[in-house]
Amino acid sequence: MVMANRVRNEAKERMWRGHETAWRASGVGIREYCRRHQLSEPNFHAWRREIARRDELAGVLTTEAKRAKPSSVTWMPVMVTPATSPLVEVQLPGGTVLRVPAGVESMTLERILKALHQVPSVQEARP
């Protein structure tokens, strides 16, 4: 599909730019993105090329061109698994571990620690 000789339709260009941005953020391949959004895959590719061409003519460095530059940064995949709730762990003398939800107020944590300090440990209570 050759779009260079056609009159620019700014609304259509905005739409395809929006789809390209959304596709990049989606984390899925072009085929899957097009399927989900009921887009023609060949049109998607043609518009990506056309947008890159227009940006190049306008002197804009596209994301593709930025990626092509050599980089000293090495990226590695990271898997994030959601925790049921973030915790702060405090290991007390004697090996006891206190688990407190993250974000607990400092006054509450201070009261808990003071109360635990006043209670004799199990080992101290034994004759």
Sequence and secondary structure as in RCSB ss.txt:
>XXXX:A:sequence
MVMANRVRNEAKERMWRGHETAWRASGVGIREYCRRHQLSEPNFHAWRREIARRDELAGVLTTEAKRAKPSSVTW
MPVMVTPATSPLVEVQLPGGTVLRVPAGVESMTLERILKALHQVPSVQEARP
>XXXX:A:secstr
   TTS   HHHHHHHHHHHHHHHHHTS HHHHHHHHT  HHHHHHHHHHHHHHHHHTT   HHHHHHS  S   
        SS EEEEE TTS EEEEETT  HHHHHHHHHHHHHS  HHHH  
